[in-house]
Amino acid sequence: MPRTPTFNQPPPPGHVWADGASRLTGRSIETLYKDRQKQKRTGRSDGPRSVDIGRKAAWRITDIDAWLSGQDGPSPDIEALHNSRPPEPAAA
């Protein structure tokens, strides 16, 4: 398991380090770094986008907010969900 990074300096204004991004998003630090690797490799990410600040990874709070608001999908259609269930077995 990767070692959790520690930071001696506060993040720049409007940014958070991995531990702050983890608290805000509910994703583990390990998952955030996996998302970051995917972002560097493919240009896409399953999580909020990260940025390089010097040799450190940081996450913009505005990017986290946008990612969180994008996680709210449409409400499920309860009627369609109910109708998609198989019928109850007939009583014997």
Backbone as ProteinMPNN parsed JSONL, in Angstrom:
{"seq_chain_A": "MPRTPTFNQPPPPGHVWADGASRLTGRSIETLYKDRQKQKRTGRSDGPRSVDIGRKAAWRITDIDAWLSGQDGPSPDIEALHNSRPPEPAAA", "coords_chain_A": {"N_chain_A": [[0.848, -1.174, 0.0], [0.58, 2.22, -0.85], [2.471, 4.851, 0.654], [0.975, 7.372, 2.638], [1.027, 10.656, 1.557], [2.641, 13.419, 3.164], [2.351, 16.856, 3.957], [4.141, 19.749, 4.471], [3.704, 22.378, 3.986], [1.081, 24.796, 3.594], [-1.554, 24.401, 1.165], [-1.716, 26.173, -2.018], [-3.817, 29.115, -2.374], [-7.215, 28.297, -2.976], [-6.774, 25.675, -3.616], [-6.285, 22.204, -2.697], [-4.37, 19.709, -0.962], [-3.766, 16.169, -1.407], [-4.899, 14.876, 0.861], [-6.879, 16.672, 1.679], [-8.447, 16.746, -0.633], [-9.343, 14.147, -0.595], [-10.942, 14.129, 1.716], [-12.93, 15.965, 0.895], [-14.064, 14.757, -1.378], [-14.647, 12.163, -0.692], [-13.287, 10.048, -1.687], [-10.623, 7.69, -1.588], [-7.166, 8.443, -0.857], [-5.421, 6.91, -2.336], [-7.07, 6.172, -4.502], [-7.493, 8.693, -5.646], [-4.909, 9.242, -6.585], [-4.66, 7.165, -8.436], [-6.635, 7.974, -10.236], [-5.388, 10.283, -11.061], [-3.117, 9.285, -12.408], [-4.407, 8.027, -14.554], [-5.514, 10.293, -15.725], [-3.182, 11.604, -16.589], [-2.256, 9.737, -18.429], [-4.355, 9.298, -20.306], [-5.785, 11.64, -20.54], [-8.243, 11.767, -19.505], [-10.296, 11.401, -16.578], [-11.592, 9.606, -13.77], [-12.159, 10.865, -11.49], [-11.99, 14.094, -9.793], [-10.121, 16.572, -11.601], [-6.583, 16.906, -11.374], [-3.784, 19.051, -10.602], [-0.388, 20.012, -11.267], [1.755, 21.32, -8.878], [4.64, 22.631, -8.575], [6.518, 19.948, -7.601], [4.431, 18.588, -6.6], [1.146, 17.159, -6.271], [-1.974, 18.701, -6.63], [-5.379, 19.658, -6.014], [-7.833, 21.61, -7.484], [-10.249, 23.466, -5.78], [-12.512, 24.355, -7.076], [-12.61, 22.572, -9.241], [-13.094, 20.209, -7.866], [-15.617, 20.8, -6.767], [-17.099, 21.038, -9.167], [-16.85, 18.429, -10.15], [-18.139, 17.009, -8.116], [-20.757, 18.036, -8.362], [-21.376, 17.024, -10.831], [-21.692, 14.391, -10.242], [-24.213, 13.965, -9.386], [-26.583, 12.27, -10.669], [-29.493, 11.844, -12.812], [-32.613, 11.365, -11.124], [-33.718, 8.086, -10.3], [-36.221, 6.416, -12.214], [-38.851, 5.438, -10.564], [-41.142, 3.952, -11.164], [-40.419, 2.625, -13.585], [-38.279, 1.189, -12.604], [-39.553, -0.506, -10.811], [-41.21, -1.944, -12.573], [-39.307, -3.328, -13.981], [-38.55, -5.467, -12.548], [-38.565, -9.039, -12.128], [-41.548, -11.059, -12.357], [-43.355, -11.988, -9.378], [-43.065, -15.245, -7.942], [-45.601, -17.68, -8.572], [-48.066, -18.527, -6.166], [-48.14, -21.653, -4.535]], "CA_chain_A": [[0.0, 0.0, 0.0], [1.416, 3.418, -0.929], [2.548, 5.695, 1.844], [0.187, 8.595, 2.543], [1.927, 11.811, 1.525], [2.449, 14.463, 4.17], [2.708, 18.147, 3.405], [4.549, 20.684, 5.508], [3.257, 23.718, 3.629], [-0.336, 24.852, 3.215], [-1.73, 24.46, -0.291], [-1.991, 27.52, -2.532], [-5.229, 29.487, -2.254], [-8.118, 27.68, -3.938], [-6.323, 24.312, -3.871], [-6.086, 21.316, -1.551], [-3.507, 18.565, -1.209], [-4.502, 14.908, -1.551], [-5.711, 14.567, 2.042], [-8.055, 17.54, 1.62], [-9.29, 16.276, -1.739], [-9.957, 12.908, -0.132], [-12.035, 14.498, 2.631], [-14.004, 16.64, 0.164], [-14.703, 13.901, -2.382], [-15.012, 10.855, -0.164], [-12.456, 9.044, -2.363], [-9.369, 7.471, -0.871], [-5.993, 9.087, -1.455], [-4.925, 5.976, -3.356], [-7.94, 6.296, -5.676], [-7.213, 9.982, -6.271], [-3.664, 9.122, -7.336], [-4.944, 6.321, -9.599], [-7.329, 8.862, -11.18], [-4.367, 11.207, -11.58], [-2.326, 8.554, -13.401], [-5.26, 7.865, -15.736], [-5.611, 11.623, -16.335], [-1.922, 11.869, -17.297], [-2.108, 8.778, -19.519], [-5.412, 9.366, -21.322], [-6.433, 12.952, -20.592], [-9.541, 11.64, -18.839], [-10.18, 10.977, -15.194], [-12.841, 9.234, -13.13], [-12.316, 11.761, -10.352], [-11.702, 15.488, -10.141], [-8.817, 16.776, -12.245], [-5.515, 17.392, -10.501], [-2.798, 19.917, -11.243], [0.953, 19.956, -10.687], [2.27, 22.545, -8.277], [6.008, 22.195, -8.32], [6.576, 18.494, -7.743], [3.326, 18.044, -5.825], [-0.187, 17.129, -6.884], [-2.99, 19.459, -5.903], [-6.69, 19.646, -6.645], [-8.535, 22.892, -7.359], [-11.536, 23.306, -5.103], [-13.568, 24.53, -8.085], [-12.698, 21.314, -9.989], [-13.759, 19.236, -6.984], [-17.043, 21.167, -6.726], [-17.702, 20.69, -10.456], [-16.915, 16.974, -10.221], [-19.193, 16.573, -7.198], [-22.076, 18.365, -8.917], [-21.585, 16.115, -11.944], [-22.001, 13.058, -9.732], [-25.658, 13.882, -9.164], [-27.265, 11.833, -11.878], [-30.939, 12.006, -12.731], [-33.276, 10.467, -10.18], [-34.214, 6.904, -10.983], [-37.658, 6.348, -12.466], [-39.3, 4.387, -9.654], [-42.108, 3.098, -11.88], [-39.674, 1.764, -14.501], [-37.487, 0.29, -11.775], [-40.482, -1.516, -10.297], [-41.67, -2.78, -13.684], [-38.218, -4.114, -14.531], [-38.359, -6.655, -11.713], [-39.284, -10.216, -12.613], [-42.785, -11.273, -11.592], [-43.252, -12.823, -8.179], [-43.474, -16.618, -8.241], [-47.003, -17.986, -8.244], [-48.248, -19.285, -4.923], [-48.451, -23.064, -4.82]], "C_chain_A": [[0.894, 1.238, 0.0], [1.374, 4.209, 0.382], [1.729, 6.963, 1.625], [1.125, 9.789, 2.567], [1.613, 12.789, 2.654], [2.976, 15.768, 3.581], [2.99, 19.114, 4.542], [4.043, 22.09, 5.237], [1.763, 23.695, 3.328], [-0.45, 24.907, 1.689], [-1.953, 25.9, -0.751], [-3.479, 27.844, -2.39], [-6.066, 28.836, -3.364], [-7.773, 26.245, -4.275], [-6.302, 23.518, -2.567], [-5.101, 20.232, -1.955], [-4.375, 17.317, -1.231], [-5.385, 14.607, -0.343], [-6.984, 15.418, 2.078], [-9.007, 17.122, 0.518], [-10.012, 15.0, -1.342], [-11.135, 13.201, 0.796], [-13.214, 15.101, 1.875], [-14.77, 15.709, -0.778], [-15.205, 12.579, -1.826], [-14.241, 9.728, -0.842], [-11.165, 8.881, -1.577], [-8.233, 8.192, -1.596], [-5.439, 8.204, -2.563], [-5.753, 6.087, -4.638], [-7.698, 7.615, -6.399], [-5.932, 9.917, -7.104], [-3.819, 8.193, -8.546], [-5.668, 7.14, -10.67], [-6.324, 9.807, -11.845], [-3.507, 10.536, -12.645], [-3.122, 8.357, -14.688], [-5.378, 9.194, -16.48], [-4.343, 11.933, -17.128], [-1.777, 10.992, -18.527], [-3.095, 9.036, -20.649], [-6.034, 10.743, -21.488], [-7.807, 12.94, -19.957], [-9.322, 11.147, -17.425], [-11.552, 10.599, -14.664], [-13.139, 10.132, -11.933], [-12.079, 13.195, -10.774], [-10.294, 15.618, -10.715], [-7.821, 17.319, -11.223], [-4.575, 18.272, -11.315], [-1.456, 19.718, -10.555], [1.306, 21.319, -10.122], [3.675, 22.197, -7.8], [6.079, 20.701, -8.586], [5.432, 17.818, -7.013], [2.039, 18.063, -6.63], [-1.136, 17.915, -5.998], [-4.29, 19.381, -6.689], [-7.326, 21.008, -6.403], [-9.884, 22.631, -6.709], [-12.674, 23.467, -6.098], [-13.73, 23.265, -8.932], [-13.384, 20.233, -9.164], [-15.253, 19.518, -6.925], [-17.749, 20.779, -8.022], [-17.853, 19.18, -10.585], [-18.035, 16.452, -9.32], [-20.577, 16.87, -7.758], [-22.39, 17.479, -10.114], [-21.921, 14.703, -11.512], [-23.48, 12.876, -9.46], [-26.331, 13.536, -10.472], [-28.755, 12.082, -11.751], [-31.523, 10.996, -11.748], [-33.787, 9.245, -10.925], [-35.735, 6.972, -11.142], [-38.188, 5.154, -11.674], [-40.252, 3.427, -10.355], [-41.378, 2.125, -12.809], [-38.833, 0.762, -13.731], [-38.362, -0.841, -11.249], [-40.91, -2.481, -11.409], [-40.562, -3.656, -14.282], [-37.931, -5.375, -13.711], [-39.095, -7.828, -12.296], [-40.559, -10.426, -11.781], [-42.535, -12.176, -10.393], [-43.673, -14.243, -8.559], [-44.917, -16.853, -7.803], [-47.051, -18.811, -6.966], [-48.67, -20.715, -5.265], [-49.698, -23.518, -4.138]], "O_chain_A": [[1.859, 1.305, 0.762], [0.374, 4.219, 1.1], [1.782, 7.561, 0.551], [1.931, 9.928, 3.487], [0.457, 12.959, 3.042], [3.93, 15.771, 2.804], [2.182, 19.276, 5.456], [3.961, 22.908, 6.153], [1.238, 22.684, 2.86], [0.451, 25.399, 1.01], [-2.339, 26.752, 0.049], [-4.304, 26.935, -2.296], [-5.675, 28.827, -4.531], [-8.416, 25.648, -5.138], [-6.3, 24.09, -1.477], [-4.998, 19.875, -3.129], [-5.594, 17.406, -1.086], [-6.507, 14.129, -0.508], [-8.046, 14.931, 2.465], [-10.224, 17.136, 0.7], [-11.168, 14.796, -1.714], [-12.198, 12.592, 0.672], [-14.367, 14.789, 2.173], [-15.98, 15.854, -0.955], [-16.081, 11.945, -2.414], [-14.523, 8.557, -0.588], [-10.675, 9.834, -0.972], [-8.329, 8.506, -2.783], [-5.032, 8.702, -3.613], [-5.198, 6.094, -5.737], [-7.697, 7.656, -7.629], [-5.875, 10.473, -8.201], [-3.178, 8.411, -9.573], [-5.365, 7.026, -11.857], [-6.412, 10.086, -13.041], [-3.2, 11.145, -13.67], [-2.581, 8.501, -15.785], [-5.346, 9.228, -17.71], [-4.427, 12.472, -18.231], [-1.245, 11.429, -19.547], [-2.72, 8.999, -21.821], [-6.736, 10.992, -22.468], [-8.468, 13.976, -19.876], [-8.292, 10.55, -17.113], [-12.559, 11.191, -15.052], [-14.262, 10.145, -11.428], [-11.976, 13.491, -11.964], [-9.393, 14.862, -10.354], [-8.177, 18.087, -10.33], [-4.573, 18.241, -12.546], [-1.399, 19.306, -9.396], [1.173, 22.341, -10.795], [3.863, 21.558, -6.765], [5.736, 20.242, -9.676], [5.454, 16.602, -6.822], [1.865, 18.87, -7.543], [-1.101, 17.805, -4.772], [-4.292, 19.074, -7.882], [-7.358, 21.501, -5.276], [-10.576, 21.675, -7.06], [-13.696, 22.791, -5.982], [-14.849, 22.912, -9.306], [-14.16, 19.437, -9.692], [-16.067, 18.599, -7.02], [-18.863, 20.254, -7.992], [-18.875, 18.7, -11.076], [-18.789, 15.561, -9.711], [-21.479, 16.041, -7.643], [-23.56, 17.209, -10.385], [-22.385, 13.899, -12.32], [-23.951, 11.747, -9.319], [-26.615, 14.414, -11.286], [-29.229, 12.49, -10.691], [-30.983, 9.904, -11.569], [-34.242, 9.359, -12.063], [-36.435, 7.526, -10.294], [-37.996, 4.004, -12.066], [-40.17, 2.215, -10.155], [-41.684, 0.932, -12.82], [-38.687, -0.385, -14.152], [-37.95, -2.001, -11.244], [-40.961, -3.693, -11.2], [-40.846, -4.612, -15.003], [-37.163, -6.239, -14.133], [-40.15, -7.65, -12.904], [-40.622, -10.007, -10.625], [-41.63, -13.011, -10.395], [-44.546, -14.422, -9.408], [-45.384, -16.301, -6.807], [-46.203, -19.668, -6.719], [-49.465, -20.938, -6.178], [-50.092, -24.676, -4.279]]}, "name": "protein", "num_of_chains": 1, "seq": "MPRTPTFNQPPPPGHVWADGASRLTGRSIETLYKDRQKQKRTGRSDGPRSVDIGRKAAWRITDIDAWLSGQDGPSPDIEALHNSRPPEPAAA"}
